[in-house]
Amino acid sequence: MKKVIIILVGFLLLQAPVHAQKWSVQTNLLDWLSLGTANLEAGMSLSQHFSLMAGARYNPWEFTTESPASVIRNQQTTGYVGLRYWTWYVNSGFWMGLKGQYMNSFSNTGIWRAALKEGKNGWGGGLSMGYTFMLHKHLNLEAGLGVWAVHFQEYGFYSSPAKTFVRQEGPAFFIYPDMISLSLVYVF
């Protein structure tokens, strides 16, 4: 009897209408200009007004200057998942986003100053908003801004890359800009 019920339920599920999902893949051009930060985000529409997104950013690069003590870097390993609300239709027009983000590690120095900031195990949530321009049936241009609140279990702020003077060490909480984007989006 159980087999008959399972077969009947399976048959009924196969008869349910199936709707095509709109998938998207995008990359932020401004992240690439930020010392070569590789980034990719995938999205899936849930309805006319909501979509899911998941993405990552990675930058292992370090650039030395004429001064051996001066190093320029924006290293990071970051992953996030989130939800977007689209006022008109998914993948077009204004949107607002909410995301959870994990930053495994980051290490950056300023271009004009030698201060070093490092962090590990950062968890937080972010808010963002933007506008997506439809350029073609499958190609969009997206502009957005976002902030996130994050708690780092390990954080350090030093006067130089050599860590000669400690300005701050230990756990830390921040709210700061996380996303300034100008992205190319491919919609399937």
C-alpha positions in Angstrom: 0.0 0.0 0.0 2.9 2.4 0.8 4.4 1.9 -2.7 1.0 2.8 -4.3 0.8 6.0 -2.2 4.4 6.9 -3.1 3.8 6.3 -6.8 0.5 8.2 -6.7 2.1 11.2 -4.9 5.1 11.2 -7.3 2.7 11.1 -10.3 0.7 14.1 -8.9 3.9 16.1 -8.3 5.0 15.5 -11.8 1.7 16.9 -13.1 2.2 20.2 -11.2 3.0 23.2 -13.4 6.6 24.0 -13.7 7.7 27.6 -14.1 11.0 28.6 -15.6 13.5 30.2 -13.2 15.5 33.3 -14.2 19.1 32.7 -13.2 21.8 35.4 -13.3 25.5 35.6 -12.9 27.4 38.9 -12.3 30.7 40.4 -11.6 31.5 43.8 -10.0 33.9 45.8 -12.3 34.8 48.1 -9.4 36.0 45.2 -7.3 38.3 44.1 -10.1 39.7 47.7 -10.1 40.3 47.4 -6.3 43.7 45.8 -6.7 42.3 42.8 -8.6 39.6 41.5 -6.3 38.0 38.5 -8.1 34.3 38.3 -7.5 31.2 36.4 -8.7 27.6 36.5 -7.7 24.8 34.1 -8.8 21.1 34.9 -8.5 17.8 33.0 -8.8 14.4 34.7 -9.1 11.8 33.4 -6.7 8.9 35.5 -8.0 8.2 38.7 -9.8 9.6 40.8 -6.9 12.1 38.5 -5.0 15.4 36.9 -5.8 18.0 34.9 -3.9 21.7 35.7 -4.4 25.0 34.1 -3.3 28.5 35.4 -4.0 32.1 35.5 -3.1 35.1 37.9 -3.3 38.8 36.8 -3.2 42.0 38.8 -3.5 45.4 37.2 -2.7 47.5 39.9 -4.2 50.2 42.0 -2.6 52.0 44.9 -4.4 55.4 46.3 -3.2 56.5 49.8 -3.8 59.9 51.5 -4.1 60.1 51.5 -0.3 60.6 48.0 1.0 58.6 48.8 4.1 55.5 49.9 2.1 53.2 47.2 0.8 49.8 47.8 -0.9 47.2 45.1 -0.6 43.4 44.6 -0.3 43.5 40.9 0.5 40.2 39.2 1.4 38.2 36.0 1.4 34.5 36.7 1.6 31.2 34.8 1.0 27.6 35.9 1.3 24.0 34.9 0.7 21.0 37.2 0.6 17.6 38.2 -0.6 16.6 41.1 -2.9 13.3 42.9 -3.3 12.7 44.3 -6.8 10.1 47.1 -7.1 9.2 46.4 -10.7 10.4 43.0 -11.8 13.4 40.7 -11.0 16.6 41.8 -12.8 15.3 45.2 -13.8 14.8 48.6 -12.1 15.2 49.5 -8.4 16.1 46.9 -5.8 16.8 46.6 -2.1 18.9 43.8 -0.6 19.5 42.1 2.7 22.4 39.7 3.2 24.4 37.6 5.6 28.1 37.8 5.1 31.2 35.9 6.4 34.7 37.3 5.9 37.2 34.6 6.6 40.1 37.1 6.6 41.2 40.4 5.3 44.4 42.4 5.2 44.7 45.8 3.7 47.0 48.8 3.7 46.3 52.3 2.4 47.7 53.6 -0.8 48.6 57.0 0.7 49.3 55.8 4.2 51.2 52.7 5.5 48.6 51.7 8.2 47.7 48.0 8.2 44.3 46.6 9.1 43.8 42.8 9.5 40.8 40.8 10.6 39.7 37.1 10.8 36.4 35.4 11.3 34.0 38.3 10.6 30.3 37.7 10.7 27.6 40.2 9.9 24.6 41.4 8.0 24.3 44.0 5.2 21.8 46.3 3.6 22.1 47.5 0.0 20.1 49.2 -2.7 20.6 49.9 -6.4 19.3 50.1 -9.9 19.6 47.6 -12.7 19.6 48.8 -16.4 18.5 46.3 -19.0 21.0 46.6 -21.9 19.9 43.6 -23.9 17.7 40.5 -23.4 20.5 38.7 -21.5 22.8 41.6 -20.4 22.3 44.1 -17.6 24.3 46.9 -16.0 23.8 47.2 -12.2 24.8 50.1 -9.9 24.5 49.7 -6.1 25.6 50.8 -2.7 25.6 48.9 0.5 26.8 48.8 4.2 27.3 45.9 6.6 27.6 45.5 10.3 30.3 43.1 11.3 31.9 41.5 14.3 35.5 40.3 13.9 36.7 37.8 16.5 40.3 38.8 15.7 41.1 42.3 14.5 44.3 44.4 14.4 45.1 48.0 13.4 48.8 48.8 13.1 50.8 51.9 12.2 52.7 50.0 9.4 52.8 46.6 7.6 55.7 45.7 9.8 53.3 46.0 12.8 55.7 48.3 14.7 53.0 50.2 16.6 49.7 48.6 17.7 46.8 50.9 17.6 44.1 48.2 18.3 44.0 44.5 18.8 41.3 42.0 19.8 37.6 41.6 18.9 36.0 44.5 17.1 32.6 45.6 15.8 32.2 47.9 12.8 29.5 49.3 10.5 31.1 50.4 7.2 30.6 50.6 3.4 30.8 47.1 2.0 29.6 47.4 -1.6 30.1 50.0 -4.2 29.2 48.2 -7.4 29.0 48.7 -11.1 28.3 45.2 -12.3 27.8 43.4 -15.5 25.0 40.9 -15.2 24.2 38.0 -17.5 20.6 36.7 -17.3 19.7 33.2 -18.4 
